[in-house]
Amino acid sequence: MPARTRRRDTPPPRTGGSEMEVLRGFLDYLRTSIAAKVDGAPEPQVRTSVVASGTNLLGLLNHLTQVERSLFLGEKVADWPSTFRAADDAGVADVVAGYREAVARANEALDTYADVDPKLRWALTHMIEETGRHAGHADILRELIDGTTGR
């Protein structure tokens, strides 16, 4: 069994009172959590599945990168199942950096909105759900890989 590394849990954010501040605050909290969960994970385990579905830690972050680009930057994705696999030549640092870059670009796009309309509300809520669900998967996968727990 891998040695356990316990990261300090980060509490949920205290956000401002507007809907935009609450939605973006929780989304950024989850984004930070999953990037930290993948950052520093060992190769090749980070791309090797330990579950029957084939899900792997690096693939989850690669997928979320594509969802960010699709929802907030308008980039088209032709093959969603393929987004769950990182390129063979992309290491952990590359995928984490790509995710953080997509998040930064998405945040720049979000900064152009003064308020939340129904379309943006749906996109933000979906991204919170998507990121939260995959962050939970990542928690389990990382603990199975090397015993690391916490956010």
N, C-alpha and C positions, 0 to 999 in steps of 0.2 A: 504494500500500500504506500502511495506517495506521502512524503512528509507534508504536514499541514502548514500553510502560511495563512495567517489571519490578517486580512486588511481591516482597517477601521471602517465601520459603516458610516456612510454620510447620510444625515437625515434629509427628508424631503425639503424642498426649498420653501422659504417664506417669500411669497410673491406679493406684488402690489395688488391693488384692488380691481384693476380692469380685467376684462376677459382675456385680452391679448397678453397681458403680463402673466396671468395664471397659466394659460395654455403654453406659452413659450417658456415659462419658468420650469414647468414640469417636463416639457420636451427636452430642454437643455440638460436637466438633471439626469434623465434617462440616457441621453446621448453620451454624457460624460461617464456614466456608470458602465455602459457596454464597451466604450473605447478602453477604459481602464481594465476591464475584465480580459480583453484580448491582448492588450499591450504587455509585452514581456512573456507571453506564453511560449513554451518551447516547441521547436520544430523537431520532428515532423508531426508530433501529436496534435498540434494546433489545426492541422488540415486532415487528420485521420479521424474517422468516425468511430465512436465507442458505443453508438446506438444503432438499432436496426434500420432506422429511417435514412441513415447515411449523413445526417446532419453533423457538421463539424464547426468548430469555433471560428475559424478564419472565413469559412463560407457564410456564416451568419452575418459577420460584419461587412463582407463584400455585398451581400444581398441588401442590407440596410443602406449602404452607399448608393446602390442603384435606386432604391425606393425614394431616398432624399432627392436624388437628381430628377427622378420622374415627377414626383409630386410638386416640388418647389421650383424646379428649373425647366420643366417641360421637356426633358429628354425622353425619347421613346425607347422602350425596352421590347425587343422582338421575342426574346425567349426568357421568360421569368425563371423557369427551373434552372437555367444555366447560371443565374446570378448567385446561386447558393454554392458556387465553387470559385475559389480565387485562382487566378492564373498561376501556373506551376512556377514561374519565375518571380512571383511576387511574394516577398517575405512578410513577416508579421509587421515590421516597421513600415513597409510600403503600403500595406492594406490599411493600417491604422492611420497613416498620413493621408491616404486617399479619402478615407471616411471623414477625417477632420477637415479636409479641404472642401469636401462636398457640403458638410455642415456649415462651414463658414460662408460658402457661396449661397446656400439656402437661407441663412440668416440675413445676408445682404438683401436678398429678394424679399424676405419677410419685413425687413426694415422699411420697405416702401409703402407698406399698408398702415394707414392711420387707425383703422378699426377692423373688426372681424365681420366679414360678410358670410352668408351661408356656405359658399364654396370654400372659403378659407377656413371656416370653422370645421368643416368636414375634413379637409386636408390635415389640419393640425391635430384633430382628434384621432384620425386614422394613424398618423405618424406616431402619436403617443402610444396608441394601442400596439402598433407594429413593433416599435422599439421596446416597449415594456415586455411584450410577449417573448421577443428574442433575447432580451436581457435576462429573463428568467431561464431560458434554455442555456444561455452562456454561463450563468451561475453554476448550473449543474455540470455542464461539460468541462468547465475549468477545474472544478473540484475533482472530477474524475481523472483529469489529465495529471494534475500535480498537487492536488490537495488545497489549492488556494481558495479561500472563501472571503466573503464580504464585498462591499462595493468599492 
